Amino acid sequence: MAWLLLGKKRIYMNFTRALATTSCRHLAGSNFASIFAEQSVYASARCMPDLINHSYLGAACFSSGTKECGIRCFHASSQFWARSDGQYGLKTPKKEKYVRRDSRNQPPVEAPYVPRNVTKTKSNPNKTIEIFEGMALVELAKRTGKSVSSLQDILTNVGEKIESEFEPLSMDIAELAAMEVGVNVKRLHSTEGAELLPRPAVVTVMGHVDHGKTSLLDALRLTSVAAKEAGGITQHLGAFVVGMSSGASITFLDTPGHAAFSAMRARGAAVTDIVVLVVAADDGVMPQTLEAVSHAKAANVPIVVAINKCDKPGANPEKVKLQLASEGLLLEEMGGDIQVVEVSAIKKTGLDNLEVAVLLQADMMDLKARFDGPAQAYVVEARLDKGRGPLVTTIVKAGTLVCGQHVVIGSQWGRIRAIKDTAGRLTQRATPAMPVEIEGLRGLPMAGDDVIVVHSEERARMLSSGRKKKFEEDRLRNKMVLDTPTTSDDSEGVPLRVEMPVIVKADVQGTVQAVTDALTTLNSPQVSVNIVHVGVGPLSQSDVDLAQACGACIVGFNVKSPPISLSQAATRASIKIILHRVIYHLLEDIASLIIEKAPGTSETQVAGQAEVLNIFEVKGSKSKGPDVKIAGCKVVDGFVNRSATMRLLRSGEVVFEGLCTSLKREKQDVDSVKKGNECGLVISNWSDFQIGDVIQCLEQVVRKPKFVKSESGAVRIEC
């Protein structure tokens, strides 16, 4: 068979050479040689299937000499076969791997969904830019790091038509565009071109708890606020306007001194011009005194020291001055610039000197502000009134706040419906350094937010909506970071951490924040305090429903007692309601709940010790079992329990540990033997007792955390 195929191939090659030679002779001297070569390639490619089919017919097919057979089986020389078929527009199909198909019916294969690659604007929540009134679009693009065209698209979506990149923008529009690209903003207010007029000073009274801050203010304004406070301590941030004997008026802020109200003291220092640091002459410098100094230094605010309680027998003002100087305060008596005044709130002595010191400091600062134009104000406190709705106590820093204006405070907006001064009188406007209470907001803002006046309701809605969206995105991002699980190789032996959900309700927004921060400090390795919900106002049915759904307890601070129906509903649902008016008692009760819920730490401790005085051996038998050695002991400390584990010590070293299988006293089985009594005991799998050995009784105990309270009022759970 092989020689037959080889003969066929030789016949085919000879026939091809003869035909090509004859054709080239007829076409010599003409330009058809190249055309003929290309046609030969085409013909050979076209005739290849026929050639393969006819190869099995023998040499007769090729010797027939017919024209048709010559054309169909024509081939070019080997130099044309070396060329690529791509030059002539021919593409040879790729050889695919043969896959055998299954005859059974198979379900169609679903391809996975691949989303489109859509470019999104990446937000940078940690980036903060400064914006100002009249800011150009090109400057905003430079600070945000975005292109001018992308910012123009954002402004078009919010309804602002910007024709030029150098066109000035209002601060509201600049903030909207910045929030859309995912950056935080800080507003810069300029007083260029505005008339600046003198304004009253804003003075914040700070210091340690129970050093007489509110009593000193009562002596200045001839009131008795301190006598009405729960527990005799201030737990709110209050603002008052006091008319001094010289005819000048000063705005005072009273801050609480307890350790839980650090955020309130920080807000007071942020809005104030002068800090009056009250230090008790009989107590000296305390932790919250140093914290107040830190807040004042951080806000770059001058300090006037008032040494109170100088009328007490144990008062020592000179010691207080030395303590303050050692903390870095340069007093006037020591060559510094900090004034020191010795006063007594009870005897009302030294108040004139304090007034002179505060007014002198204010004159040196030359306090002025802009009275014209939209107001810039700061939220001191916020609360919810049942009949009037959200009420916000603010201090105007610049401009004039007018009744009827649209404002945005934090993420809330509204139209000012009424303005009241500190005496409760209605007024139409509020000027700089004037504390007022405004109503008309749609929701309750946070204490510490800025009050922004906008020119229309539409702008207020847009700005409020953008801030809410940004706030929610930041909250979810922070929650994802906090909830990210961390793997640890040392997880064995770590006690389980249980969660204690809590719902917090208080009378004002600042107190809610203070109570929430104080409860968070009670977190321990065993119990995690989870603040499920916070709110301002009395307890409601929705709070009980939420507590029932998540198994939380309800904490009410300075709120009214709930109705009987609500208390009964909470009792039926096994919901614990804790109501308090003093921060000390609240933290103690919550700490008791945490300690009760904590799983504790399992520890092995020595419950008692017994000394081996003699050894007894009981012979065994087939019915009674093997031989048994009994250690005759005397309990020298604690007690010995039959169900406990025994540890055998010899010369101070541990020899064996095992269970006690028998404990007898005077031939009677007993459960335990106390100190001073003799007994006989048997330890499982041990019989090598020696006189003088010490047997310790071990027991497993669960050690609970404990509540620790420092002198400054700070509390913690110690495991």
Helices and strands as residue ranges (DSSP letters): H 2-26, H 32-54, G 55-57, H 60-63, H 67-72, H 78-81, G 85-88, E 128-132, E 135-136, H 137-144, H 148-157, E 168-169, H 171-180, E 184-188, E 196-198, E 202-207, H 213-221, G 226-228, G 230-232, E 238-243, E 249-254, G 259-261, H 262-271, E 274-280, H 287-298, E 303-308, H 317-326, G 332-334, E 339-342, H 351-365, E 368-370, E 376-385, E 389-398, E 401-402, E 406-409, E 412-420, E 426-427, E 429-430, E 435-441, E 450-454, H 457-482, E 498-506, H 509-520, E 527-536, H 541-550, E 553-557, H 564-572, E 577-580, H 583-597, E 601-618, E 628-641, E 645-650, E 653-665, E 668-669, E 672-674, E 678-683, E 694-703, E 706-709, E 715-718
